Amino acid sequence: MRTLENCIQFGTPLLLENVGEELDPSLEPLLLKQVFKQGGVNCIRLGESVIEYSSDFRFYISTKLRNPHYLPELATKVCLLNFMITPEGLEDQLLGIVVAKER
């Protein structure tokens, strides 16, 4: 939690690796971007503490699960990207893009 607070405050990106299908509820304000102004400074409440929120902060979450099923409540709060692609699938996607550009 201390590392997370420092990253939020100083605007450095943070990668949370190997998460399961459920996330810690203490991350809820961060996922919802519940930022508020306090004394002219953007702040966010994490647990019991209120910390300064830098607009440069980026939060990335990764999993090693092959086909994770996240609850709809979580899926609406984050942007999900699936990087599991085969070379053939990538070739098909790129071919589709090229054909669309040529038309």
BELBELCOR-V722780 format. One record per run of one state. SS is the DSSP state (H for helix, E for strand, C for the rest). FROM is the first residue (numbers start at 1). TO is the last residue. If there is no record, write none. Layout:
<<SS;FROM;TO> <SS;FROM;TO>>
This chain:
<<C;1;1> <H;2;10> <C;11;13> <E;14;16> <C;17;24> <H;25;31> <C;32;34> <E;35;38> <C;39;40> <E;41;46> <C;47;48> <E;49;52> <C;53;58> <E;59;61> <C;62;71> <H;72;75> <C;76;86> <H;87;102> <C;103;103>>
